[in-house]
């Protein structure tokens, strides 16, 4: 065991492996944050569209609804690894986009994946708002869009916030497979250290600790947000 640790120490400290890890850590955090931002935008728009009530739907809206259901079904019904490999190695080359940055592709795919889950979270949040809130907003002269923007959505976002935070934690862990398409993330960094020394025990041990540490930090802030929300509700 001491010999394995010594090999890892040599690669990590003496041969500047820590620089690769720090770079990978930054990539992992950037990937997670940007993907959640994209997912939040897409998921919110999808949720609003799905929950929007209209007596008559145009042909365009019906087609759009079918496409939305297909999008949600695909990204919720297939593993994220399959989505990465399929889009990066199959879809993009078919359209002559094989040279696109792997990190950019990963951000978009994780964002689309997150959007499919966020859409359900936000839909539940919107439906959790009492219908009387919408009726009161309309009685005050607000139209449907204004009622959603100023009355329904702020309350829905507050109700959905704990689940959105948990989605970020899930997303943070899922980004560990981004290296399948050559993204230089945290997993890639520790795997590279193992490859350089042909010894993987210690690199993968510290890789697991790194993700555990990141998740614990994220969980701490999630619980803090939830406590603040409960205090706000009591007040």
KADA-V110110 format. One line per field, one symbol per residue. ss: DSSP state (H for helix, E for strand, L for the rest). phi: phi as a letter, one per 30 degrees, with the letter a starting at -180 (. if undefined). burial: b if it has 16 or more other ideal C-beta (glycine too) atoms within 10 Angstrom, else e. Layout:
# KADA-V110110
ss->???
phi->???
burial->???
This chain:
# KADA-V110110
ss->LHHHHHHHHHHHHHLLHHHHHHHHHHHHHHHHHHHHHHHHHHHHHHHHHHHLLLLLLLHHHHHHHHHHHHHHHHHHHLLHHHHHHHHHHHHHHHLLLLLLLHHHHHHHHHHHHHHHHHHHHHHHHHHHLLHHHHHHHHHLLLLHHHHHHHHHHHHHHHHHHHHHHHHHHHHHHHHHHHHHHLLLLHHHHHHHHHHHHLLLHHHHHHHHHHHHHHHHHHHHHHHHHHHHHHHHHHL
phi->.dddddddddddcdciddddddddddddddddddddddddddddddddddddcbdbcddddddddddddddddddccbddddddddddccddddcicdcdedddddedddddddedddeddddddddddeddddddddddjddddddddccddedddddceedddddddddeddddcdddciddcddeddddddddchbcddeddddddddddddddddeddddddddddddddd
burial->eeeeeebbeebbeeeebeebbeebeebbeebbebbbebbbebbbebbbebbeeeeeeeeeeeeeeeebeebbeebeeeebeebbeebbeeebeeeeeeeeebbebbbebbbbbbbbbbbbbbbebbeebeeeebeebeeeebeeeebbeebbbeebeebbbbbbbebbbebbebbbbbbbbebbbbbbbbbbbbeebebbebbeeebeebbeebeeebeeebeeeeeeeeeeeee
